[in-house]
Amino acid sequence: MSQQKVALLGVPVDHNSTYLQGAAIAPQRIREAIHCDSSNMWSELGVDLGDNPQWIDMGDLVFPNNDRQQTSQIIRSSADELIKRGERLLSLGGDHSVSFPLIDAHAMHYDGLNILHIDAHADLYDNMDNNPLSHASPFARLMETGRIRRLLQVGIRTLNGHQREQAEKFGVEIIEMKDWSDDHQISFDGPVYMSIDLDGLDPAFAPGVSHHEPGGLSSRQVINIIHKFAGDLIGADIVELNPNRDINNMTAMVAARLAKETLARMISK
């Protein structure tokens, strides 16, 4: 497993967003930030990602239309093919709806899959705007499959009554932002998929998101989580950048840094 190549995959989808669109143009903006001359290709973990044969950019998926079921199936089947080829996958969204088919594909290959979910929102709605594939519902859909061993959510600060009921129903573990401490030791037994919604960060660090939720994590705290949580990181996504709301590409650069640190961890493992 340690020799697996990591595939970077863009998933330009935002037609499942409930508030603003714009996330579909995020993958290209994150790529531009990854390669921006203002920085370099070294990660903090000491991995040089420049011209590194251990990862490959697969470009963006192409969707013929905005049909929700078809879009979800294209994402799932594309991820499935890459995993079958023996590659680990880092995906760039797109809104958070892309995480359901992405993680579902991983769960079909990794028994006892765990999820580490960083977000301001629990995304556990049973039904949002009569769209079961909404970006507000991916983790409800995943837990309904029965294939997820453990879902741990970090940074949540928008829980309502319904989502608390959903969390209890599915046995979801939540570290609300009000209870977060840098001393938290996050540990998993078995394979881990990490999903990072950029609005899990405080808007001061990531203003380029559709949903501004004050009181979130710092970029340093999220990087530390990526570096330090215990478990075998087998796949990940970074979602919900909305370039239409970004300031001087600040959030794109944050997403690029998180992508570099995630790539480095997946390669080094």
C-alpha positions as CSV (number, residue, x, y, z in Angstrom):
1,M,0.0,0.0,0.0
2,S,2.9,2.4,0.7
3,Q,3.9,2.4,-3.0
4,Q,0.5,3.5,-4.2
5,K,0.5,6.6,-6.5
6,V,-1.8,9.4,-5.4
7,A,-4.2,10.7,-8.1
8,L,-5.4,14.3,-8.0
9,L,-8.9,14.6,-9.4
10,G,-11.1,17.7,-10.0
11,V,-14.8,17.3,-9.5
12,P,-16.4,20.6,-10.8
13,V,-20.0,20.3,-9.4
14,D,-22.1,23.0,-7.7
15,H,-25.7,22.2,-8.8
16,N,-26.4,20.6,-5.5
17,S,-25.6,23.8,-3.5
18,T,-28.4,25.3,-1.5
19,Y,-27.3,28.9,-1.3
20,L,-24.7,30.1,-3.8
21,Q,-23.1,28.5,-6.9
22,G,-19.4,28.9,-7.9
23,A,-17.8,25.8,-6.4
24,A,-17.7,24.2,-9.9
25,I,-14.8,26.5,-10.9
26,A,-12.8,25.7,-7.8
27,P,-10.6,22.8,-9.0
28,Q,-8.8,24.9,-11.5
29,R,-8.3,27.7,-9.1
30,I,-6.8,25.3,-6.5
31,R,-4.5,23.8,-9.2
32,E,-3.3,27.3,-10.1
33,A,-2.6,28.0,-6.4
34,I,-0.7,24.7,-6.0
35,H,1.7,25.7,-8.8
36,C,1.7,29.5,-8.0
37,D,5.3,30.9,-8.1
38,S,4.6,32.7,-4.8
39,S,5.2,29.4,-3.0
40,N,7.1,26.2,-3.7
41,M,6.2,22.5,-4.0
42,W,7.6,21.4,-0.7
43,S,5.3,20.3,2.1
44,E,5.9,20.8,5.8
45,L,6.4,17.1,6.1
46,G,9.5,17.4,4.0
47,V,8.1,15.9,0.8
48,D,9.0,17.6,-2.4
49,L,5.9,17.4,-4.6
50,G,7.6,19.1,-7.6
51,D,8.0,16.5,-10.5
52,N,7.3,13.8,-8.0
53,P,6.3,10.6,-9.8
54,Q,4.3,9.4,-6.7
55,W,1.4,11.7,-7.6
56,I,-0.4,12.5,-10.9
57,D,-3.0,15.1,-11.8
58,M,-5.9,13.4,-13.6
59,G,-7.6,16.7,-14.6
60,D,-11.3,17.3,-14.1
61,L,-14.2,15.0,-14.5
62,V,-16.6,16.0,-17.3
63,F,-20.4,16.0,-16.8
64,P,-22.7,16.1,-19.8
65,N,-25.4,17.9,-17.9
66,N,-26.7,18.8,-14.4
67,D,-28.6,15.6,-13.9
68,R,-28.0,14.8,-10.3
69,Q,-28.2,11.0,-10.4
70,Q,-26.0,10.8,-13.5
71,T,-23.4,13.2,-12.0
72,S,-23.2,11.1,-8.8
73,Q,-22.8,7.9,-10.8
74,I,-20.0,9.4,-12.9
75,I,-18.1,10.5,-9.8
76,R,-18.6,7.1,-8.1
77,S,-17.6,5.0,-11.2
78,S,-14.6,7.3,-11.9
79,A,-13.3,6.9,-8.3
80,D,-14.0,3.2,-8.4
81,E,-11.8,2.8,-11.5
82,L,-8.9,4.8,-10.0
83,I,-9.1,2.7,-6.8
84,K,-9.1,-0.5,-8.8
85,R,-5.9,0.7,-10.5
86,G,-4.3,0.8,-7.1
87,E,-4.2,4.5,-6.7
88,R,-5.1,6.7,-3.7
89,L,-7.4,9.6,-4.5
90,L,-7.3,13.3,-3.5
91,S,-10.3,15.0,-5.0
92,L,-10.9,18.8,-5.4
93,G,-14.5,19.9,-5.3
94,G,-17.0,21.2,-6.1
95,D,-19.6,21.4,-3.4
96,H,-19.8,18.9,-0.6
97,S,-22.3,16.7,-2.5
98,V,-19.4,15.1,-4.3
99,S,-18.2,13.4,-1.1
100,F,-21.1,10.9,-1.1
101,P,-20.2,9.1,-4.3
102,L,-16.5,9.6,-3.7
103,I,-16.5,8.0,-0.2
104,D,-19.1,5.4,-1.2
105,A,-16.7,4.2,-3.9
106,H,-13.9,3.9,-1.3
107,A,-16.2,2.1,1.1
108,M,-16.8,-0.6,-1.5
109,H,-13.0,-1.3,-1.5
110,Y,-12.0,-0.7,2.1
111,D,-13.8,-2.7,4.8
112,G,-14.4,-0.8,8.0
113,L,-13.9,2.6,6.5
114,N,-13.6,5.5,8.9
115,I,-14.3,9.2,8.0
116,L,-12.7,12.3,9.4
117,H,-14.9,15.2,8.4
118,I,-13.8,18.8,9.0
119,D,-16.7,21.3,8.5
120,A,-18.8,24.0,10.1
121,H,-21.9,21.9,9.1
122,A,-22.7,18.3,9.9
123,D,-24.3,17.7,6.5
124,L,-26.6,15.1,7.9
125,Y,-30.0,16.4,6.6
126,D,-32.4,13.7,5.7
127,N,-34.0,15.9,3.1
128,M,-32.9,19.4,2.0
129,D,-35.0,21.1,-0.6
130,N,-36.3,17.7,-1.9
131,N,-32.8,16.9,-3.1
132,P,-31.4,13.7,-1.5
133,L,-28.1,14.4,-3.1
134,S,-27.8,18.0,-1.7
135,H,-24.5,19.2,-0.4
136,A,-26.3,19.3,3.0
137,S,-26.9,15.6,3.0
138,P,-23.8,13.5,1.9
139,F,-23.1,12.1,5.4
140,A,-26.7,11.0,5.9
141,R,-26.6,9.2,2.6
142,L,-23.3,7.6,3.5
143,M,-24.4,6.4,7.0
144,E,-27.5,4.9,5.4
145,T,-25.3,2.5,3.4
146,G,-24.2,0.7,6.6
147,R,-20.6,0.5,5.1
148,I,-19.1,3.3,7.3
149,R,-17.5,2.1,10.5
150,R,-17.0,5.4,12.2
151,L,-17.8,9.1,11.3
152,L,-16.0,11.7,13.3
153,Q,-16.9,15.4,12.6
154,V,-14.6,18.2,13.8
155,G,-15.3,22.0,13.9
156,I,-19.1,21.8,13.7
157,R,-20.9,24.9,14.9
158,T,-24.3,25.0,13.2
159,L,-26.1,22.0,14.7
160,N,-29.9,22.2,14.8
161,G,-32.4,19.8,16.4
162,H,-32.8,17.6,13.2
163,Q,-29.1,17.2,12.7
164,R,-28.6,16.3,16.4
165,E,-31.3,13.6,16.0
166,Q,-29.6,12.4,12.8
167,A,-26.2,12.2,14.6
168,E,-27.7,10.2,17.4
169,K,-29.5,7.9,14.9
170,F,-26.3,7.1,13.0
171,G,-23.9,7.1,16.0
172,V,-21.9,10.0,14.6
173,E,-19.2,11.4,16.9
174,I,-19.0,15.2,16.8
175,I,-16.4,17.5,18.3
176,E,-18.3,20.8,18.2
177,M,-16.1,23.9,17.7
178,K,-17.1,25.2,21.1
179,D,-15.5,22.0,22.6
180,W,-12.4,21.9,20.4
181,S,-9.0,21.8,22.0
182,D,-5.6,21.6,20.3
183,D,-4.9,18.8,22.8
184,H,-7.5,16.5,21.2
185,Q,-5.9,13.2,20.1
186,I,-7.7,11.9,17.0
187,S,-7.1,8.3,16.3
188,F,-8.7,5.6,14.1
189,D,-8.3,1.9,13.7
190,G,-8.1,1.0,10.0
191,P,-8.5,3.0,6.8
192,V,-9.5,6.7,7.0
193,Y,-11.1,9.0,4.4
194,M,-10.7,12.7,5.2
195,S,-13.2,15.3,3.9
196,I,-12.3,18.9,4.4
197,D,-15.0,21.6,3.8
198,L,-13.2,24.9,3.7
199,D,-16.0,26.6,5.7
200,G,-14.7,24.5,8.6
201,L,-12.1,27.2,8.8
202,D,-13.0,30.6,10.3
203,P,-13.9,33.0,7.5
204,A,-10.8,35.1,8.6
205,F,-8.7,32.3,7.1
206,A,-11.0,31.2,4.3
207,P,-13.4,33.9,3.1
208,G,-13.9,32.3,-0.3
209,V,-16.8,30.0,0.7
210,S,-20.5,30.2,0.2
211,H,-21.4,29.9,3.9
212,H,-19.5,32.1,6.3
213,E,-19.7,30.7,9.8
214,P,-17.6,32.7,12.3
215,G,-15.7,31.0,15.1
216,G,-14.0,28.2,13.1
217,L,-10.6,26.5,12.9
218,S,-7.5,28.3,11.9
219,S,-5.4,27.1,8.9
220,R,-2.7,26.1,11.4
221,Q,-5.1,23.9,13.3
222,V,-6.4,22.1,10.2
223,I,-2.8,21.5,9.0
224,N,-2.0,20.1,12.4
225,I,-4.9,17.7,12.2
226,I,-3.8,16.5,8.8
227,H,-0.3,15.9,10.1
228,K,-1.1,14.4,13.4
229,F,-4.3,12.2,13.4
230,A,-3.5,8.5,13.7
231,G,-4.8,6.2,11.0
232,D,-4.2,5.1,7.5
233,L,-5.2,7.9,5.1
234,I,-6.5,6.2,2.0
235,G,-8.4,9.0,0.3
236,A,-9.5,12.6,0.8
237,D,-11.3,15.6,-0.6
238,I,-11.2,19.3,-0.2
239,V,-14.5,21.0,-1.1
240,E,-16.6,24.2,-1.1
241,L,-14.2,26.8,-2.3
242,N,-16.3,29.4,-4.0
243,P,-13.8,31.6,-6.0
244,N,-16.6,34.2,-6.6
245,R,-16.3,35.1,-2.9
246,D,-12.5,34.8,-2.5
247,I,-10.2,37.7,-1.7
248,N,-6.9,37.9,-3.6
249,N,-7.1,34.1,-4.0
250,M,-6.5,33.7,-0.3
251,T,-8.8,30.7,0.1
252,A,-7.5,29.1,-3.0
253,M,-4.0,29.3,-1.5
254,V,-5.3,27.8,1.8
255,A,-6.9,25.0,-0.2
256,A,-3.6,24.5,-2.1
257,R,-1.6,24.3,1.2
258,L,-4.1,21.7,2.6
259,A,-3.8,19.8,-0.6
260,K,0.0,19.8,-0.5
261,E,0.0,18.6,3.1
262,T,-2.6,15.9,2.3
263,L,-0.7,14.7,-0.7
264,A,2.6,14.6,1.3
265,R,0.9,12.5,4.0
266,M,-0.6,10.1,1.5
267,I,2.7,9.7,-0.3
268,S,4.8,9.4,2.8
269,K,2.5,6.7,4.2
